[in-house]
Amino acid sequence: MFNYKKYTEIQQILEKKGRKTEIIAISKNHDLSQVQEAITNNVKIFGENRVQEAFQKFEKIKKENSSITLHLTGPLQSNKVKLAMEIFDVFHTIDREKLVKEIIKFPDKLLKKKFFIQVNTGKELSKNGVFPEDVPSFISLCYSCGLKNIIGLMCIPPINEDPKKHFDLINNLKNDAGLKGLSIGMSSDYLDALEFNPLYIRLGTILFGKRK
């Protein structure tokens, strides 16, 4: 069941802080019925981690409701780019040259999309993302390839470390690069993330409950 009360509470927190941050309701691994319940409660921004699952859930929804925005918040395989470009509006996990070169094969769709570069702030081997020191050169690569509508940076801090340290790092990288904003903050650390005025916070468990 979608927790609309909690969703409203967080929206009120954003308003009190004077933030323009938007909530991405992370609906991955949750039933279509929960997504539809959230839409009934005027939720318009959703996040999914898997391309095929997102397509199955949202293809009909997006055709019938043009106000729905779908964000890809999980890793994107190069062989899934074509399908992903059909269904997603915002991509949060751009992190390698091969992926960039696959995305630019769809110039007719490219201009309508927005992109975040994923930064591996903790340099964890188990996570995707560009290392912090490589962010400037990777942005230059994206621009040179023709991927120019990059609006910000995204990260997932290590579980056992203070997230603020990583949010501060990625915020400085964003400022140095002259990008618009950040995609930071999840159910466990979104209040810390709000100190850095992100464009988006990505909330799953706190809104939909534990995933199946």
C-alpha positions as CSV (number, residue, x, y, z in Angstrom):
1,M,0.0,0.0,0.0
2,F,1.3,3.4,-0.9
3,N,1.9,5.6,2.1
4,Y,0.3,8.9,1.0
5,K,0.5,10.3,4.6
6,K,4.2,10.0,4.6
7,Y,4.5,11.4,1.1
8,T,2.5,14.4,2.2
9,E,4.6,14.8,5.4
10,I,7.8,14.9,3.3
11,Q,6.3,17.4,0.9
12,Q,5.5,19.6,3.8
13,I,9.1,19.4,5.1
14,L,10.3,20.5,1.6
15,E,7.9,23.4,1.7
16,K,9.0,24.5,5.2
17,K,12.6,24.4,4.1
18,G,11.8,26.4,1.0
19,R,13.1,23.6,-1.2
20,K,12.2,23.0,-4.8
21,T,13.3,19.4,-4.4
22,E,11.0,16.9,-6.0
23,I,10.2,13.4,-4.7
24,I,10.8,10.4,-7.0
25,A,8.6,7.6,-5.8
26,I,10.7,4.5,-6.3
27,S,8.3,1.8,-7.4
28,K,10.7,-0.9,-8.4
29,N,9.6,-4.4,-7.3
30,H,6.2,-3.1,-6.3
31,D,2.9,-4.1,-7.9
32,L,1.1,-2.1,-10.6
33,S,-1.8,-1.6,-8.2
34,Q,0.5,0.4,-5.8
35,V,1.6,2.6,-8.6
36,Q,-2.0,3.2,-9.6
37,E,-2.8,4.0,-6.0
38,A,0.0,6.6,-5.9
39,I,-1.2,8.1,-9.2
40,T,-4.7,8.4,-7.7
41,N,-3.1,10.4,-4.9
42,N,-1.6,12.8,-7.4
43,V,2.0,11.4,-7.5
44,K,3.5,12.1,-10.9
45,I,7.2,11.2,-10.6
46,F,8.2,7.5,-10.4
47,G,11.6,5.7,-10.4
48,E,12.3,2.2,-11.7
49,N,15.6,0.2,-11.7
50,R,14.9,-2.3,-14.4
51,V,14.0,-1.4,-18.0
52,Q,11.8,-4.4,-18.8
53,E,9.8,-4.1,-15.5
54,A,9.3,-0.4,-16.1
55,F,8.1,-1.0,-19.6
56,Q,5.6,-3.6,-18.4
57,K,4.2,-1.3,-15.7
58,F,4.3,2.1,-17.3
59,E,3.9,1.7,-21.1
60,K,0.1,1.9,-20.9
61,I,0.1,4.4,-18.0
62,K,2.3,6.9,-19.9
63,K,0.3,6.6,-23.0
64,E,-2.9,7.5,-21.0
65,N,-1.4,10.1,-18.7
66,S,1.2,12.5,-20.2
67,S,1.9,14.1,-16.8
68,I,3.7,11.0,-15.5
69,T,7.5,11.3,-15.5
70,L,9.6,8.1,-15.3
71,H,13.2,8.1,-14.0
72,L,15.7,5.3,-14.4
73,T,17.5,5.0,-11.1
74,G,19.3,1.7,-11.6
75,P,22.2,0.5,-13.8
76,L,21.6,0.6,-17.6
77,Q,23.0,-2.1,-19.8
78,S,24.0,-1.0,-23.3
79,N,21.7,-3.6,-24.9
80,K,18.7,-2.1,-23.1
81,V,19.3,1.5,-24.2
82,K,16.8,1.4,-27.1
83,L,13.9,0.2,-25.0
84,A,14.9,2.6,-22.1
85,M,14.8,5.6,-24.4
86,E,11.3,4.7,-25.3
87,I,9.9,4.7,-21.7
88,F,12.2,6.8,-19.4
89,D,12.3,10.6,-19.3
90,V,15.3,11.1,-16.9
91,F,18.4,8.9,-16.5
92,H,20.3,8.9,-13.2
93,T,23.1,6.4,-13.8
94,I,25.2,7.5,-16.8
95,D,28.7,6.2,-15.9
96,R,30.7,4.9,-18.9
97,E,31.8,5.8,-22.4
98,K,30.1,2.7,-24.0
99,L,26.8,3.7,-22.6
100,V,27.1,7.3,-23.8
101,K,27.9,6.1,-27.3
102,E,24.9,3.9,-27.3
103,I,22.5,6.6,-26.1
104,I,23.6,9.1,-28.8
105,K,22.4,6.6,-31.4
106,F,18.9,7.9,-30.8
107,P,19.1,11.6,-31.6
108,D,15.4,12.0,-32.3
109,K,14.7,11.1,-28.6
110,L,17.8,12.5,-27.1
111,L,16.7,16.1,-26.9
112,K,13.7,15.2,-24.8
113,K,15.7,13.4,-22.1
114,K,17.6,14.6,-19.1
115,F,20.7,12.9,-17.6
116,F,22.6,12.6,-14.3
117,I,26.1,11.2,-14.1
118,Q,26.4,8.6,-11.4
119,V,29.5,9.3,-9.1
120,N,30.9,6.5,-7.0
121,T,31.9,8.8,-4.1
122,G,33.0,5.9,-1.9
123,K,35.0,4.2,-4.7
124,E,33.2,0.9,-3.9
125,L,34.0,-2.0,-6.2
126,S,30.4,-3.3,-5.8
127,K,28.9,-0.1,-7.2
128,N,28.8,1.6,-10.6
129,G,29.7,5.2,-11.1
130,V,32.5,7.5,-12.1
131,F,35.2,8.1,-9.5
132,P,35.2,11.7,-8.2
133,E,38.5,12.6,-9.7
134,D,37.3,11.5,-13.1
135,V,34.1,13.5,-13.2
136,P,35.4,16.5,-15.1
137,S,36.9,14.4,-17.9
138,F,33.8,12.2,-18.1
139,I,31.6,15.3,-18.5
140,S,33.9,16.5,-21.3
141,L,33.6,13.1,-22.9
142,C,29.8,13.3,-22.8
143,Y,29.8,16.7,-24.3
144,S,32.2,15.8,-27.1
145,C,30.0,12.7,-28.0
146,G,26.9,14.9,-28.2
147,L,25.3,14.1,-24.9
148,K,24.9,17.6,-23.7
149,N,21.7,17.7,-21.6
150,I,23.4,16.6,-18.4
151,I,21.6,18.3,-15.5
152,G,23.5,17.0,-12.5
153,L,25.2,14.3,-10.5
154,M,23.9,11.3,-8.6
155,C,25.4,9.2,-5.8
156,I,24.6,6.4,-3.4
157,P,26.8,6.8,-0.3
158,P,28.3,3.7,1.4
159,I,26.0,2.2,4.0
160,N,28.5,2.3,6.8
161,E,29.6,5.9,6.3
162,D,28.2,9.4,7.1
163,P,26.2,10.3,4.0
164,K,26.8,14.0,4.6
165,K,30.4,13.5,3.7
166,H,29.5,12.1,0.4
167,F,26.7,14.6,-0.3
168,D,29.2,17.4,0.4
169,L,31.7,15.9,-2.0
170,I,29.3,15.5,-4.8
171,N,27.8,18.9,-4.2
172,N,31.3,20.4,-4.6
173,L,31.8,18.4,-7.8
174,K,28.5,19.7,-9.1
175,N,29.4,23.3,-8.4
176,D,32.9,22.9,-10.0
177,A,31.2,21.5,-13.1
178,G,28.6,24.2,-13.3
179,L,25.8,21.7,-13.4
180,K,22.2,22.4,-12.2
181,G,21.7,20.0,-9.3
182,L,21.9,16.7,-7.5
183,S,20.0,13.4,-7.3
184,I,20.8,12.4,-3.7
185,G,18.9,11.1,-0.7
186,M,16.9,7.9,-0.1
187,S,14.6,6.7,2.6
188,S,17.4,6.4,5.1
189,D,19.2,9.6,4.5
190,Y,16.9,12.1,2.7
191,L,16.9,14.5,5.6
192,D,20.7,14.8,5.4
193,A,20.4,15.2,1.6
194,L,18.0,18.2,1.9
195,E,20.8,20.3,3.4
196,F,22.3,20.3,-0.1
197,N,19.1,21.4,-1.9
198,P,18.9,18.5,-4.4
199,L,16.8,18.5,-7.5
200,Y,15.5,15.0,-6.5
201,I,15.3,12.7,-3.6
202,R,14.6,9.0,-4.4
203,L,12.2,7.4,-1.9
204,G,11.1,3.8,-2.0
205,T,10.7,1.9,1.2
206,I,9.4,4.9,3.2
207,L,6.6,5.3,0.6
208,F,5.9,1.7,-0.6
209,G,7.1,-0.5,2.2
210,K,9.7,-3.2,1.9
211,R,10.2,-4.6,-1.6
212,K,9.2,-8.0,-2.5
